[in-house]
Amino acid sequence: MLNKLATTTLGAGCFWCIEAVFQNLKGVQSVASGYTGGQIENPTYEEISTGTTGHAEVAQIKFDPEMISFEDLLYVFWRTHDPTTLNRQGADVGTQYRSAIFFDSEEQKEIAEKSKAKTDASDLWPEPIVTEISQLDKFYKAEEYHQDYYKLNSNQPYCRLVIDPKIRKLKKDFADRLKT
């Protein structure tokens, strides 16, 4: 019998980065790049890129909670992006690049709030964490050319400059949690 999969939706800047990181973790079954948290239905990349729709670029992660817990996903989340910069990750600036956890249950909300407080109280980041924790409303899957972007475009300049360092850090810091 197959284990029941759980879902979480995370924003940590560009969705190509989030997708590339979480696709590598044991227990993660799938990752889809998309949009959530905005005011219009069925947004396009061009629309959300304006920063006026309220949507965040996110990755929706389906995972086996018997192989990797939501807490473990958040542990990696806090360590693979900067959750202290409001509406920004590196050179990517705008509300669409905000750090966010979009929960789909009260249990996830409680876990996310505790994880954020624990991480904020640690010495991991010198500045306060500004990550939004909000109820997931609707997830809109991004256009097909955004799916598996890093796997399909790893030689593109953005991938080499921005995503490669995240993957190197992931391999160094989380080797025991990676798929073989």
C-alpha positions as CSV (number, residue, x, y, z in Angstrom):
1,M,0.0,0.0,0.0
2,L,1.3,3.5,-0.9
3,N,1.8,6.0,1.8
4,K,-0.5,9.0,1.7
5,L,1.3,12.1,0.4
6,A,1.2,15.5,2.0
7,T,1.5,18.8,0.3
8,T,3.1,22.1,1.2
9,T,3.5,25.3,-0.7
10,L,6.7,27.4,-0.1
11,G,7.9,30.7,-1.5
12,A,11.6,31.5,-1.2
13,G,12.3,33.8,-4.1
14,C,12.4,32.6,-7.6
15,F,10.5,29.3,-8.0
16,W,13.2,27.8,-10.1
17,C,15.5,27.8,-7.1
18,I,12.9,26.3,-4.7
19,E,12.0,23.6,-7.1
20,A,15.7,22.7,-7.8
21,V,16.4,22.4,-4.0
22,F,13.4,20.4,-3.0
23,Q,13.4,18.0,-5.9
24,N,16.6,16.6,-4.5
25,L,15.3,15.6,-1.1
26,K,14.4,12.0,-0.1
27,G,10.7,11.6,0.4
28,V,9.7,14.4,-2.0
29,Q,7.6,12.9,-4.8
30,S,7.0,16.0,-6.9
31,V,7.6,19.7,-7.1
32,A,5.5,22.1,-9.2
33,S,6.4,25.7,-9.8
34,G,3.5,28.1,-9.6
35,Y,1.8,31.1,-8.1
36,T,-0.4,31.8,-5.0
37,G,-1.4,34.6,-2.7
38,G,-2.7,37.1,-5.2
39,Q,-5.9,38.8,-6.3
40,I,-6.4,37.5,-9.9
41,E,-7.5,34.1,-11.2
42,N,-5.1,32.1,-13.4
43,P,-2.2,34.6,-13.5
44,T,0.5,34.3,-16.1
45,Y,4.2,34.7,-15.5
46,E,4.1,38.1,-17.3
47,E,1.3,39.3,-15.0
48,I,2.9,38.2,-11.7
49,S,6.3,39.6,-12.9
50,T,4.9,43.1,-12.6
51,G,4.6,42.7,-8.9
52,T,1.1,44.1,-8.9
53,T,-1.0,40.9,-8.7
54,G,0.0,40.0,-5.1
55,H,1.0,36.5,-6.1
56,A,4.2,34.9,-4.9
57,E,6.4,32.6,-7.0
58,V,6.1,29.3,-5.1
59,A,6.8,25.6,-5.3
60,Q,4.1,23.2,-4.4
61,I,5.8,20.1,-2.9
62,K,4.2,16.7,-2.6
63,F,6.0,14.5,0.0
64,D,5.8,11.3,1.9
65,P,5.6,12.3,5.6
66,E,6.9,8.9,6.6
67,M,10.1,9.6,4.7
68,I,10.5,13.4,5.4
69,S,8.4,15.4,7.8
70,F,7.0,18.9,7.3
71,E,9.4,20.0,10.0
72,D,12.3,18.6,8.1
73,L,11.2,20.4,4.9
74,L,11.1,23.7,6.9
75,Y,14.5,23.0,8.3
76,V,15.9,22.9,4.8
77,F,13.7,25.9,3.7
78,W,15.2,28.2,6.4
79,R,18.7,27.2,5.4
80,T,18.5,27.5,1.6
81,H,17.2,31.1,1.2
82,D,17.4,34.3,3.2
83,P,14.1,34.6,5.1
84,T,15.1,38.0,6.6
85,T,14.8,40.1,3.4
86,L,11.3,41.5,2.7
87,N,10.1,40.9,-0.8
88,R,13.6,40.0,-2.1
89,Q,16.0,37.2,-2.7
90,G,19.4,38.4,-4.0
91,A,18.8,40.4,-7.2
92,D,15.2,39.3,-7.4
93,V,13.1,42.1,-5.9
94,G,9.3,42.4,-5.6
95,T,6.4,40.9,-3.7
96,Q,6.5,37.9,-6.0
97,Y,9.8,36.9,-4.5
98,R,8.7,37.0,-0.8
99,S,9.6,34.3,1.7
100,A,6.3,32.5,2.5
101,I,4.8,29.4,3.9
102,F,1.3,28.7,2.6
103,F,-0.2,26.1,4.9
104,D,-3.2,23.9,4.1
105,S,-4.1,22.7,7.6
106,E,-4.1,24.1,11.1
107,E,-1.4,21.5,12.0
108,Q,0.9,22.9,9.3
109,K,0.2,26.4,10.5
110,E,1.2,25.5,14.1
111,I,4.3,23.6,12.9
112,A,5.3,26.6,10.6
113,E,4.8,29.1,13.4
114,K,6.9,27.1,15.9
115,S,9.6,26.4,13.3
116,K,9.8,30.1,12.4
117,A,10.0,31.1,16.1
118,K,12.7,28.5,16.9
119,T,14.7,29.5,13.8
120,D,14.3,33.2,14.6
121,A,15.6,32.6,18.2
122,S,18.6,30.7,16.9
123,D,21.8,32.2,15.6
124,L,21.1,31.1,12.1
125,W,20.2,34.6,10.8
126,P,21.4,37.9,12.3
127,E,18.3,39.8,11.3
128,P,14.6,38.9,12.2
129,I,12.8,36.5,9.9
130,V,10.1,38.2,7.9
131,T,8.6,35.0,6.3
132,E,4.8,35.3,5.8
133,I,2.7,32.3,7.1
134,S,-0.6,32.3,5.3
135,Q,-3.5,30.0,4.5
136,L,-3.1,28.5,1.0
137,D,-6.0,29.7,-1.1
138,K,-5.5,28.6,-4.7
139,F,-2.3,27.3,-6.3
140,Y,-1.9,28.0,-10.0
141,K,0.7,25.9,-11.7
142,A,3.1,28.0,-13.7
143,E,3.5,27.6,-17.5
144,E,5.1,24.4,-18.6
145,Y,8.4,26.0,-19.5
146,H,8.9,26.8,-15.8
147,Q,8.6,23.2,-14.7
148,D,11.9,21.3,-14.1
149,Y,13.6,24.5,-15.1
150,Y,17.0,23.8,-13.5
151,K,17.1,20.2,-14.7
152,L,16.4,21.3,-18.3
153,N,18.4,24.6,-18.3
154,S,21.3,24.1,-15.9
155,N,23.7,25.9,-18.3
156,Q,21.7,29.1,-18.4
157,P,23.5,32.0,-16.7
158,Y,20.8,32.4,-14.0
159,C,21.1,28.8,-13.1
160,R,24.9,28.8,-13.0
161,L,25.0,32.0,-10.9
162,V,22.0,31.7,-8.6
163,I,20.9,28.0,-8.4
164,D,24.2,26.2,-8.6
165,P,25.5,27.7,-5.3
166,K,22.2,26.6,-3.6
167,I,22.6,23.1,-4.9
168,R,26.3,23.0,-3.8
169,K,25.2,24.1,-0.3
170,L,22.4,21.6,-0.3
171,K,24.8,18.8,-1.2
172,K,27.3,19.9,1.5
173,D,24.9,20.6,4.3
174,F,22.2,18.0,3.6
175,A,24.0,15.0,2.0
176,D,22.2,12.5,4.2
177,R,18.8,13.8,3.1
178,L,19.4,13.7,-0.7
179,K,18.1,11.2,-3.2
180,T,20.7,9.0,-4.6
